[in-house]
Amino acid sequence: MENSIEYKELFERALEAARSAYAPYSKFRVGAALLLNDGEIITGVNVENRSFGLTNCAERSAVYTAVSAGKLGFKAIAIATPDSEYPVSPCGACRQVLSEFMKADAPILFGPVFEKAIYSSLSELYPFDALHELAKS
């Protein structure tokens, strides 16, 4: 993701996806747009359940959709939280799943709107990731 136009387009896809989120309990919609190395974008949304432990986050929904279609090689991800007034980063479970499939320096963009989004990387959000640390040795 070399330029802000690419970031904006990816974020807009995440924001668009958030409209389809199933969040009747929290009223907190999340959309994710996962950029593959070949330029394809796979989206995902949060899908809640009355048993919150069974809820699936948008980030994991996007990753699982891509993997289910036989697609690997993820370049970046944007996460849109339109019902928030401030950027909400991926949860621990999502960070763990992202670390399984993305490089440590992969860009991660998250926020309620593009103008308030935070640009980060997987290693900044998940600094002591055993998988990437082991790869260094």
Secondary structure, DSSP 8 states (H G I E B T S, - for coil): --SHHHHHHHHHHHHHHHTT-B-TTT----EEEEEETTS-EEEEE-B--SSGGG-B-HHHHHHHHHHHTT---EEEEEEE-TT-SS-----HHHHHHHHHHB-TT-EEEEESSGGG-EEEEHHHHSTT-HHHHHHH-
